[in-house]
Amino acid sequence: MKDQKTRSYWKQRPKKVRFRFKSTPPERIRIVLMIVAALVAVTCLILLGRYAVDYFSARDASDALRAAYYDTADDAVDAPASAPAVPTASPTMAPAPEASATPTQTPAISSQNLPAVKYPDNPWYLVQDKFDKVRRQNSDIIGWLTIDGLLDEAVVQRDNAYYLRRDYRGYHNTNGALFLEEDCDLRTRPYTLMIYGHNMKTGAMFGCLRNYENLTFYQNNPLITFDSIYEDGRYVIFSVATVSLAYGDWNYLSVFDLTSDIIPSREREIARLQSLSLYSSPVDVRADDQLLLLVTCVDDEDERRIVAARRIRPDESEDAIIKKVQRVRKW
C-alpha cells in the first residue's frame, strides 16, 4: 500500500522544466548584422555631412573676415543681421591709456624675474586701424596669424572653452577658432603668446601644422607673422615638437614654466623644448625673447604638437635667418 502511494506521489509531482536554447538560424544573424551595418553607415554619413557643412561654413566665414581685414577702404563692414550678439570684450583687453604714460625702452634684466614692459612702438595701447572692421564684427578678435601659403586666420581671446566649438562669430562649428590663452594679459607686452587651435584632418585651423614635421617644408617656411591689435610681429620657428603634459613622461614639458616670467624656469623649459624638437635648429633663444607657441592636440590626449617661434630681433635680418634655417638637419 505504501509503495502504491509513493508511486502515485511521484506520478503527480510536476516534472522539472528544462530550458533548451535553440540556435539562431544563420539567416537571422545575417539580417541583424546587415541592420547594424546600415545604422553605422547612416550615422557615419550624418557625421560626415555635419563635418562638411562645418568645414565650408568655417571657410566662408574666414574668407569674409579676411576680406574685411585686408580691405583698406573706409566703408565699414557690419556684422550680418542674423548674427548672434557680439561677445563682450575679453577681460584681458588693455584699458584706456593713462595720461601720464610715456614711451619707454625695454628695461635691462637685473633680477630673477622678467620686467613688465610697454609696447615699444605703442605706449598708449592704441588699437591698430587694420583691426577696426573685424572688431566691429567681434570685439574678441585680438590678432591675426599668418603663415605664407598655409594659414591666414583671425585670433580671438575670451576663455579657453568658448571658441572650442564656435567660429569667430560665435556660431557653433566643430572647427572652432584660433584663440589666445585666456591668462595672457595684453595690458603689457607678453613674453609668451600661446595660441590654440584644433588639429582638423581637413587641414583647417591647426591641422596644417603637421606640415612642419617635414624637414623640407620647415626649411622653406620658417617664418610666422602674428600681428596683435597693439603691434606687428615677425617670428622664426626654433622648435617643432610633440610634448606630453603628463609629469613623468619622457617628453614632458611644463607649459606653465614656459609662460612664466621667472628667468631660470623659463630658460630651463626653452632648453627642454629645443631638445624635444624634431630638428636641431641654429636659432638661439633667450629668456627675454618674445615667444609664439602654436599648440594643438594629437592622438594621445596627454600630448600636444607645438610649433614654437621667437620674435625676430631688431638687429637680425630675415634673409640671414632663412639661410640659417635652410641648413637645419634632423638630430
GILINLIN-V659788 format. One record per helix or strand. SS is the DSSP state (~ for helix, > for strand). FROM is the first residue (numbers start at 0). TO is the last residue. If there is no record, write none. Layout:
ss:SS from:FROM to:TO
ss:SS from:FROM to:TO
This chain:
ss:~ from:1 to:11
ss:~ from:25 to:69
ss:> from:112 to:112
ss:~ from:128 to:136
ss:> from:140 to:146
ss:> from:150 to:155
ss:~ from:161 to:163
ss:> from:165 to:165
ss:> from:171 to:171
ss:> from:177 to:179
ss:> from:191 to:195
ss:> from:198 to:198
ss:> from:204 to:204
ss:~ from:205 to:212
ss:~ from:214 to:219
ss:> from:222 to:227
ss:> from:233 to:243
ss:> from:251 to:251
ss:~ from:254 to:257
ss:> from:261 to:261
ss:~ from:262 to:274
ss:> from:278 to:279
ss:> from:290 to:296
ss:> from:302 to:310
ss:~ from:317 to:324
ss:> from:328 to:329
